[in-house]
Every structure is written in structure tokens, then in C-alpha cells.
């Protein structure tokens, strides 16, 4: 367990770094990502990435050097697997074979890790089995990010795909709200370039989807039809009026319907398991007509992460804009 760690999420539109001390988020810094930093296959300008990280680190004014890094879902393979109970050494030997269908001839080029979900018992043999969330990420990807962080005076301490990192959100929720008997949680991040929905059952990732359109399309409508270039500097009343126009409402409904489909799929495959609340983050969570459309379509209570996790986060903006980095920093295991 680390007393102090930096959560880092490098994204195409905006990158975020948060500082976490003894499990409590104490600060966030973010920067707009230079457009030329990313190429089609990920980061292509590592010098720009290093400069970006240095600027965010400087804003936080922290001496912490250890970084917990979010791995984009497109850069990792994640599988839920069941294996016979075995030692950790045996497990690491066998994990590559679980990804044979994806990386059959390149297994040595990947790093493998797992998160234990639960121990099971085979009904026929009564032998113990392990249910795992297993992940594989390119060794080259990790080496490149580690080298970039080293140039910034930082150290790559841990890394995980966002779907696995968000399991920490469930764990922290249960610690903060022990009286709430909640086994299923759905997290919705309404980001600029993508909307991500993830559903967890007993802290284990069950299903999810990357939803389009996202807030980028809303911004485009406001620029093209209303001449609103920057929401933060424009007259608030005019922005709110623009967000109610039909073209925007159509976007809201598209997003809401996709969310409903994913949640219906989960409940169809898990009869008897209820989802009552949708936990939301991202800049889109501040758009009231969008949130109304989601609530009315999905039929669930809407709660914002910064309200739910207030006791573990002194900076509400960290959970609004940097939930992935927070989830990664809340990971208590290397």
C-alpha cells in the first residue's frame, strides 16, 4: 500500500493527474492534450507527453514520484476466466495461455496480470477454482510509458485497464457506505470524445460499452449553429438555451437509448439482480437536459461521483473530470 501516489490518465482530448494521500484524493491537475501527441495507434510524440506530464505534476506541487497509470481499453486485452486453484508462480506461468486466441505467436511480447474476484468450488469434484479478471498489455507499451515517466523524474508503480481500475470504485464505495447493501453498480462517464458505461457485480466487471455520440458532437452543434466556441467564457443563459435545441436533444436521446440497452442486457443475463442507481462523471454530467433525458429513459436514480465519494476526495473536480485516474490511484495493490 502506498501512502501517496499519482493517478495518471493520458487521453486524446484532455489528460489528468491526481494526487492521492492515504486513500484520499487531495488534488487534480489537467491539461488539454496537444493534437499531434497522439497518432492512430497511440502516443507518437513522447516529448510532448513528457512536457504534458511535467506541467501537470508542477501544478500539483507534490514530491510524490510513484505513478498509477490508466491503460486505455484499446491497448489491453481483458478477460474474465476461471482456473483451478494454484500457486501464484503457476498462475503467472499459465496466464499467457488464456490469451492464446488473441496473441498466439507473440505471447513473450506481453505482460500479464490478474485480479482475483472470488474462490469457487467445483460441484462435482469439490476442487477449488479461482475466478479472475486477467489482463495482457504490450511490454513495449509499458516500456515506452515507463521511459517517458522516468524522464519526468517519476516512476511507473502500477498500471491497469480502466475497466479493472474501476473495481476500486466499488471497493471504496463499500468502505464509505457500509450500511448500503449494494452488490451491483453502474458507472457512466460522459466524456468529450467518448461515453463509457461499465457495470459491476460484487466488485467484478460484468459488461460495458463505449457509446457514441459523445460531448464532442454537442460542442460541434453549439459551434456551428450557435457560434458558441467556449462554454466557460460564454454567457451561461445563452449556453443553457442552446443546449435545449432539437439537435442537442436528439444527441441526448441517442446516448440515453444506448445506456438503456446495455443495462437491459445486464439485467436480462442476471435475473433477480437489481440496478437502482447510475453513478455519473465527466463533463456531460453537468449538462442538465442530458441528465434528465438519461434519467427519464433509463428509469434509475442519478448520482454524481463527487457526491458519493466526498469523504475520500477533497477535490470534487477530480471525480468529475478524472474518475479513471482516481480509480487507478485508489488501487491499493501493486
N, C-alpha and C positions, 0 to 999 in steps of 0.2 A: 504494500500500500504506500502511495506517495502522499506526503503532506502537502506538496504543492506541485501542480502540473499545468501545462498549457494545452488546451484543446485547439486544434487547428483544422480548418476546413477550407481548402482551396477550390474555388468554383469559378466558372467562366464569367459570371456577371459580377459577383461580389464575394470576396474572401473574408473569413472571420477568424479571429483568435480570441480565446477567452482564458482567463486565469482562474484556477480553482485551488482553494486552500482548505485542507482538511474537509473535503467534500462540499464546500460552499463556494459558489461562483462569486468572485469579488470584482470582476471587471470584464469588459469586452472592447475590442477594437476591430474595426473593419475598414476595408479599402475596396474601391472599385477595381476590378481586375483589368489590367491592360489588355485590350482586344487581341494584340499579337502574342500574348503569353501562351495561349492555348492554340494547338492545331487540331486537326481532325482526330488524332489518336492520343490526345492529352497534351501535357505541357511540352512546348517546343523551345521556349526561351527561358532557360533556367536562371539566367542572370536577372531577368525581370522578376521571376518568382522569388529569388533571394532578396532583391530590393524590397519587394512587397512584404515579405515576412519581417524584414528588419524594421520597416516603418510601423507595422502593427505591434511588434514587440516593444518598440520605443514608446509608443503611446500608452502601453500598459504599465510602464515604469516598474517592472518586476525583475528580480535577479534570477528567476526560475529559468532553467535550461532544458528541462525534460518536456518533450512534446508527445502528445497523444494525437495521432493523425487519422482523420477520416479517409477511408478508401472509397472512391466512387464505385457504385454498384457495377458499372460497366467495366471496371478494371479488376474485378474479382469474380470467382466462382463460389457460390454459396449453396450448400446442400444440407438438408435435414436427413440424417442417417441413423440407423440402428445397427449396433455392432455388439458382438459378445463382450462381456466384461474382460478387461485385460489390463496389463500394466501400462503406464504412460509411455515407456520405451516401445512396447509392442504397438501401441496406438499410433505413435508417430511413424512407425515403420509401415503400418497398414493404410494410413490415411490417403496416400497418393493413389492407391488402387480404387478409392471411392470416386475419383475424378477421371477415371480411365476413358470414359466416353468423350470428355472434353479436351484432354491434353495427353492423349495416349503416348505420343512419341516425344513429349517434351517435359516429362514429369520432373526431371532434375532442374528445370528452369523455374520451378515454382517453390514457394514456401507455404507450408500447410499448418493450420492451427484449428482449434475447436473450442466450443463452449459446451460443457455438459448441461443438458436440460433436465434429465431425470434418469434414475435407475429403474429398470423394468425386470420382470421375471417371466420367463417363458412358461406358459401354462402346461405344456406337455413335458418338458424336461426339468422344469423348475430351476433352470440355469439363469444367472443374472445377465442382463443385457444393458447396454448404455444407449440412451437417445442423445444424439449430439447435433449441434449446429456446426458443420465443418466448413472451412473456407480455404481457398487456394488463391494466392496472389503472385504475380510475376516477381521473381527475385530481382530482375532488372528494375522494375518499378520501385521496389523498396530501396534498392541501392541508390538510385537516382535521387529520390527524396531525402534519403539519409545524407548523401553528399551535399545536397543543397542546404539542408539544415545545419550541417557542420560548418559551412562557410558563414553562416549567420551566428555562430557561437552556440548552437543548440544541439540537442541530442534526440534522436528518434527513440522514444521509450516504448511506445506501443502503437499499433495500427489495426484497424478493423473496418470492414464494410459497415455502412451506416445502418443496415438492417439488423446487424448484430449489436452495434453500439447502442441502438435504441432499446435493447433489452435492459440496459441500465436505467432507462426512464421508468420502466415497470418496477424494478427493484427499489429505486429511490422513492417512488410513489408509495409503495407498500410500507416503507420505513417511516415516511412522513404522515401517512394516514392509516395507521394500524386498525382503526375501527371500521374502515370501509372494506367490506368483503367483496373485492373486485378481482375477478380472475381473467377477464378479457378487456383489452384496451386497444383502441384505435387511434392512431396518431396521424394527423393531416398537416403537412407543411405546404403552405400556399406561397411558393417561391416565385421569383421573377421569371426564370427560364423553364421551370418545371414545377408541377404539383405532385407531391409524393404522399401516397396513403399506405400505411402499414398497420397490420392487425396482429396482435399478440395474444396468446392464450397461455395462462400460467407462466408468463415471462418468456415464452418461446415464440419466435417469429412464425406466423402461420401463412400469411398471404399479404400481397401488396401490389401496387401498380403505380407506374409513372403516368400521370394524367396530363393530357393536352386538350385545350389550350391552357396557358398559364398567364401570369400577370403581365408578361411581355406583350401579349396581344391586347390587353386592356390599355397599356401605355401607348401602344401604336394607335388605337382608336382615338384616345384623347389628344394625341399629337396631330393626327390627320384631320379629325372632324371638329376639334375644339381649340386647336392651337395651344394646348397646354403642354409645355415642354418639361417642366419640373414641378411636381406636385408640392414639394416642400416650400417653394417660394411663391406659388400662385395663390390667388385668393381662395380661401377654404370653401366659401359658399359656392363659388363657381365650380370648383372641383367636385363637390358633393352633387351639384346639379348635373354635371356632365356624366357622373357615374350612374345616373338613373336613366340614361337614354337607352333606347331599344337595342342598339348594337352591343352595349355593355351587358344588358340583361340577358341577351342571348348567350354570351360567354358564361355568365353566372350559371345559367340553366344547364349548359353543356357540362360544366365542371360538376355540378350537383348530381346530375344523372349518372356520370361515371362513378362518383363516390358511392351512390346507392347501389350500383351493380356489383361493385367489389364487396360491399358489406352484405348484400343479399347472398352472394356466393359463399361468403364465410358462414353465414347462419344456415344456409342450405346444407353445408358439409359438417356443421356442428350443431345438430338439432338439440334444443334444450339449453344451449349456451347463449346468454344474452349479452348484447352490446347496448349500453344505455347512454354512453357519453362519447362524444367525438372531441379529442384533445387537439387543439389547433395552435399553429405557429406560422411564422412567415409574414411578409409584408401584406399579403392578401387578407390576413386575419383582421386588419384594421379597416377593411372596406365593408361597411355595414350592409349595403344591399346584397353583396356576395354572401355574407354570413347568414343573412335572412333567407336567401334562396337555398342554401345548403341545409339550414335547419328545417325549413318547410318541406323540402324534398325528401330528406333522409329520415326525419322524424326523431332525431336524437338530441339530447341536451348538448349544447356547445359550451366548452370551457377552454379558456386560454391557458397555455402552459405557464406563463408568468404568474398567473393567479394560483394555479395548483401547486407550483413548486416554490412559492415565495419564501418559505423558510430555508431553502437551500440555495437561494440565488438573491444576492443583494443588488443585482443589476438586471431589471426586467428586460431590457433590450437584448440581453444575451439569449434569453429563451425565445424572444420574438423573432430575432434575426439569425441567431446562431445555435439553434437547437441541436444540430448534428455535432458541433464542436463541444457543446455542453455534455451531450450523451457520451461522447468519447472520453471526456475528462472525468466523468463520473465512474468510468470503468476502474474498479479497484484492483484489478489483477493485471499483471504484465502479460 
